[in-house]
Amino acid sequence: MMLLPANYEIPEGPLEVFYEFGITATSDWDNPIKQLQDILCKRYNFDDRRIMRGTVTKKVVKKGKGYLQFSIRGMK
């Protein structure tokens, strides 16, 4: 949690999330979603019930080269 940006601003109202996970080919694409979402909610003090749409991308990487990227936007 402490590796996340300190000043990431969460818009008001309904939200749309974009997650990209760099994980191994044998990892399920949906395994890290809930853990990341819970950490983001705690770090940035918002309720994940506000998330109305999500896009998740899995990028296959070698073991030990994992990463994640995220973006949270207001719904238009």
Contacts in CASP RR format, 6 or more apart in sequence:
PFRMAT RR
TARGET T0000
AUTHOR 0000-0000-0000
METHOD contacts of the structure
MODEL  1
MMLLPANYEIPEGPLEVFYEFGITATSDWDNPIKQLQDILCKRYNFDDRR
IMRGTVTKKVVKKGKGYLQFSIRGMK
1 39 0 8 1.000
1 42 0 8 1.000
1 43 0 8 1.000
4 39 0 8 1.000
4 40 0 8 1.000
4 43 0 8 1.000
4 44 0 8 1.000
8 43 0 8 1.000
8 44 0 8 1.000
8 72 0 8 1.000
10 44 0 8 1.000
10 45 0 8 1.000
10 46 0 8 1.000
10 72 0 8 1.000
11 72 0 8 1.000
11 73 0 8 1.000
11 74 0 8 1.000
12 74 0 8 1.000
13 50 0 8 1.000
13 74 0 8 1.000
13 75 0 8 1.000
14 50 0 8 1.000
14 51 0 8 1.000
14 52 0 8 1.000
14 74 0 8 1.000
14 75 0 8 1.000
15 46 0 8 1.000
15 50 0 8 1.000
15 51 0 8 1.000
15 52 0 8 1.000
15 72 0 8 1.000
15 73 0 8 1.000
15 74 0 8 1.000
15 75 0 8 1.000
16 51 0 8 1.000
16 52 0 8 1.000
16 53 0 8 1.000
16 54 0 8 1.000
16 55 0 8 1.000
16 72 0 8 1.000
16 73 0 8 1.000
16 74 0 8 1.000
16 75 0 8 1.000
17 37 0 8 1.000
17 51 0 8 1.000
17 53 0 8 1.000
17 54 0 8 1.000
17 55 0 8 1.000
17 70 0 8 1.000
17 71 0 8 1.000
17 72 0 8 1.000
17 73 0 8 1.000
18 54 0 8 1.000
18 55 0 8 1.000
18 57 0 8 1.000
18 69 0 8 1.000
18 70 0 8 1.000
18 71 0 8 1.000
18 72 0 8 1.000
18 73 0 8 1.000
19 32 0 8 1.000
19 33 0 8 1.000
19 36 0 8 1.000
19 54 0 8 1.000
19 55 0 8 1.000
19 56 0 8 1.000
19 57 0 8 1.000
19 68 0 8 1.000
19 69 0 8 1.000
19 70 0 8 1.000
20 56 0 8 1.000
20 57 0 8 1.000
20 58 0 8 1.000
20 59 0 8 1.000
20 68 0 8 1.000
20 69 0 8 1.000
20 70 0 8 1.000
21 29 0 8 1.000
21 32 0 8 1.000
21 56 0 8 1.000
21 57 0 8 1.000
21 58 0 8 1.000
21 59 0 8 1.000
21 66 0 8 1.000
21 67 0 8 1.000
21 68 0 8 1.000
22 58 0 8 1.000
22 59 0 8 1.000
22 60 0 8 1.000
22 61 0 8 1.000
22 65 0 8 1.000
22 66 0 8 1.000
22 67 0 8 1.000
22 68 0 8 1.000
23 29 0 8 1.000
23 31 0 8 1.000
23 32 0 8 1.000
23 58 0 8 1.000
23 59 0 8 1.000
23 60 0 8 1.000
23 61 0 8 1.000
23 66 0 8 1.000
24 60 0 8 1.000
24 61 0 8 1.000
24 62 0 8 1.000
24 63 0 8 1.000
24 66 0 8 1.000
25 60 0 8 1.000
27 58 0 8 1.000
29 56 0 8 1.000
29 58 0 8 1.000
30 56 0 8 1.000
32 68 0 8 1.000
33 56 0 8 1.000
36 68 0 8 1.000
36 70 0 8 1.000
37 48 0 8 1.000
37 51 0 8 1.000
38 48 0 8 1.000
40 46 0 8 1.000
40 48 0 8 1.000
40 70 0 8 1.000
40 72 0 8 1.000
41 47 0 8 1.000
41 48 0 8 1.000
44 72 0 8 1.000
52 75 0 8 1.000
53 75 0 8 1.000
61 67 0 8 1.000
END
